[in-house]
Amino acid sequence: MSTSSPAPAATVQVSASALVPVAILTLVWGCNWPVLKMGVTEMAPLSFRALTLPFAALGMLLVTLLSGDSIRIPRALWPKVATLALFNITGWNALVLFGLQQLPAGRSAILAYTMPIWSVLFSLALLHEPLSKRRMVGLALGMLGMGVLLGDDVRNFQRAPTAALLILGAAIAWAFGTVLLRKWKVPIPQNSLSGWMMLLGWAPIALLAPFFAPGPMHAPSGAAWFAILYNIFLAGTLAHWAWFTLVRTLPVAISAMSSLPVPIVGVFSGMLVLGEKPGPGEWTALALVIAAMVAVLWSPKPPPAPMAPDD
């Protein structure tokens, strides 16, 4: 999409096909935070992800073949695909799971989804995408919503600075990978690219997993199996399809903002699992993020074209 033509961008914003992936991300990735917490509580973070990523990747490649697309990647494009995998898959998954192991699930989600801030900054520098007043307002509202929830978490940051920094590092890696994906526009079918990125991003995690495992892996419990299957079929295959579809079809400022409801769902689903109760801060943050979504994704109908004068 050309950055010099704002009109098509507005059309994409209100497209129903763009809102479907947003809804999938909100529900699947939002609910995955307590699910991930269950997984990494019982298993070493890298071992958990090394077990789920390859099956999710193979699922994406199978969807590609069933759709009639090719999974072949030209040799010249492998370096770019590997670089995208390093930031979008390896960096994000490895760092965020180590942090999540030490911090509450809901609060981890909020730290991780500072990603829109970093992605907008990267897009300004690398893509020169215009930042309209409406998007700036939406970004400010979304970040304010996260800030409300972060309020008391300054104490968490002080108690576990390494964990918080790991999650922030994951957010930055993901943001940079998102902007690169948009900048390079690799000419490969979306499902094929997603599958290969997950498979390539899994390789370093699988190689490092034995060195970070505290001991031999035991048979997973029912809760751990649920976390594994959820991360293969839903958070791995379905949500990655939704996310990379958004990234390749929308400007970075909009695709990044579309992820803002995820930490809100993460907080509330974490509360349900952990028995916590929403307070005024959570309700305020929810209202702010909904307002941010409206500001960024909703666009008023263009005025009707003037009628041609009569001859």
N, C-alpha and C positions, 0 to 999 in steps of 0.2 A: 504494500500500500504506500502510495506516495505521500510524504509528509507535507507536500506543498498543496494538497487538495483536501481541505477540511470537510467538504461536503460528504464524501463517501464515508469518512470516519463516523459522522453523525448517524448515517444510515446504519452502519454496523452496530452502533451502540444500542439501538432499539430493536434489533433483529431478534425474533423469537428464538432462532437457532443459536444465538449467542447466550440467551438466558438459560437454556437447558443445561449446558455445561456448568454454568454458575451454580444452579441448583444442586447438581450432582456433587460438585466440589464442596459446597456448604455442608451438605448432609454427610457425605462419606468421609471426607477428611476431618470435618469437625468431630464426628463421633469416633474417629480413629484415635484421638489423643488418649482417652482412658483405655482404649483397647491396646494401644502401644505400651502404655504404662504396665498393663497386665503382662505383656510379652517380655519386656525388658526387666521386670521385677523377678521373673523366674529364669530368664535366659540372659547370657551376656549380650550386650547390644549388637555387636557385629555378628555374632552367631545367629541371632534372631533375623537380622536383615539378610545375611548370607543364605538363610534357608528360604526366605520368601521372594526375594528379587528375581532369581532365575525363572521361577515358575510364572510370575507375573509377566516377565519379558517374553517367555515362550507363548503365553496367552495372547499377547499383543501381536506377535508374529503370525500366530495361527489365524487371528482375526484378519490380518492383512491378506493372507492367502485365500481365506474364505470370501473376502471381498473382491478377489480377482486382481489384486495389486501384486507387484513384485517385491520381494524382500531383498533383492540384490542391491548392493551399494557400490557405485563405481570406486575404483581404487583411489582416485584423486580426492575423494570426499572423506575417506576414513579418518584422516587427522582431525578434521572439523567435527565429525561425529564423536570421536574419542574425547576431544576437548569439551564438547557439550555434555558428554556423559560424566566427565570428571567433576564439573561444577553442579550440574542439575541433579545428578544421582549420587555419586560417591561422596562429594563434600557435604551435601545436604544431609543424606541419611546417616553417615558416620557421626558427624558432629552433633546433630540434633538428638540422636538416641543416647549418646553418652550424657548429654545434658539432662534429658528427660529422666534418666535413671536416678538423678539426684534432686530434681525439683518436682513440684506438683504438676499434674498433667495440664490443668487449665492454665496455670501461670506460664508453663513452658510454651503453650500454644500462643499466648500473647507475645512473648519475646520473639518467637519464631516468625510471627507475622508482622514484625517490623519490616519484613521484606519489601512491601510497597514503597517505603521511604527510599531504600537503597536502589530499587529498580528504577524509580523515577529519576533519581540522580544519575544513575548510569545511562539511562536513555537520553537524558539531556546532553550528556557528554559524547556518547557514541552514536546516537541516532538523530540527534537534533530534532526530536519530536516536539511540537508546540505544546505548551502547557497552558490551556485556557483557564480563564478565571473560574469557570464552573468546576473543572478538574482540581484546581488548587483548593477550592472550598471543600470539595469532597475529600481530598487527601487530608486536609486539616481536620475535618470532622472525624474521619476514621482514626487518625493518629490520636486525636483527643480522647476518643472512646477507649483506645488501648491505654492511654495515659491514665485514665480514670481507674482502670483495673490494675494498673501497675502500682498505684499509690502506695499501698502498704508493702509491696514486694521489694522495696528498697532494702528491707531487712533480709529478705531471701538472697538478694544480690550480695549483701555483706557476708552472709553466712556461707554462701556457696558461690563465690565469684567465678570460679573455674567453670562451673556448670552453666551459669548465665552467659559467660563469654563464649562458651562452646555453641550455645544455641544462637547467639547473635552472629557468630561466625558462620553457622549454617545458613542463616537468613541472608547474609551478604553473598555467600557462594551461590545460593539459589537465585538471588536477584541478578548477579552477574551472568549466570548461565541463561536466565530468561532473556536478558537483553541481547546476548550473543545469538540466541536462537532466532530472535526477531531480526537481528542485523544480517546474519548470513543467509537466512531463508534457503536452507539446504533443499535442493530440488529432489526430494525423496517423499513418497507417500507418508502421510502423517503417522499412521499406525506402525509402519515399518520403521520409521525413524525412532519412534518412542520405544519399540521393542529392542532395537539394537542399542539405544542409549542405556536402557535398563540393564541389558546383558553386559555391555562393556563397563558400565559403572559398578556392576556387581563384582567383577573380577578382582579389583584391589581389595574390596571388602572381604571376599572369600579368602584371599591370601593372608590378610592381616588377622582374621577372626581367631585362629588358633593361638596367636600370641597375646590376645586380650581376654581369653576365656579363663576363668579362675580354676577350672578343672574339667574333667570329662563331662560331656553333656548327658544329662539324664533324660528319661522318657518324659515328654511334655505332659502336663496335666490337661484336663478338659478346657480350662480357661486359656492356657497357652495355645492349645490347638485351635481354639476359636480365634485367638489373635493372629495366628499364622494364616489360617484360611481367609480371614477378613482382609489381611494385608496382601494376599495373593490375588483374590478375585475382585474385591471392591476397591480398597485403597491403592492396590498395585495396578491392576489392569484398567478398571472402569474410570477411576479418578485421574490416572495419568493420561488416559485418552482425553478426558474432558479438559485437563489443564493445558496440555500441549496444543489442543485444538484452539483454545482461547489465545494462547501466546502467538500462534502463527496467523491468526485471523484478526486480532485486535491490536491497536496501539498498546505499547507497554504500560502507559499510565492507566489505561482502562483494564487491561487483563490483570495487572497487579492489584488494582483496587477491587476487582471481582473476588479476590481471595479474602477480603476483610471480614466477611461474616464467619469464616471458618473458626477463628479463635473464640468468637462468642459461643458458637455451638460447642466448641471444645471445652469452654469453661462450664457451661451448663450440663453437658454430658458427664464431665468429670465430677460435678456436684452430685449428679444422680448416682454415679458409681461409688463415690467416696462418702456420700451422706451429708455433704455440705449444703448450706441453704443460701440461695441468692440474696444479696443485700442491695441497698440503694445504689451502690457503685455499679453492680452488674446490670441493673435495669437501666441506669443512665448510659452506660457504655453501649448497651444493646440499641437504645434509641439513637445514639450518635452514629453508630455504624449503619443503621438502616437509613438515616439521613444521608450519610456519605454515599451509600449505594444509589439512592435516588438521584443525588447530584451528579454522579459520574455516569451511570448507566441509562438514565432516563433523559430523553431529549424531546422537547416539544415538537409537534408536527410542523413542518415547514409551511409557510404561507402559500396559498394556491398561486400558481403561475398566472400572471396577468393575461387577460384575454386579448387576442389579436384585434386591432382596430378594424372596423368595417371598411370595406373598400368604398 
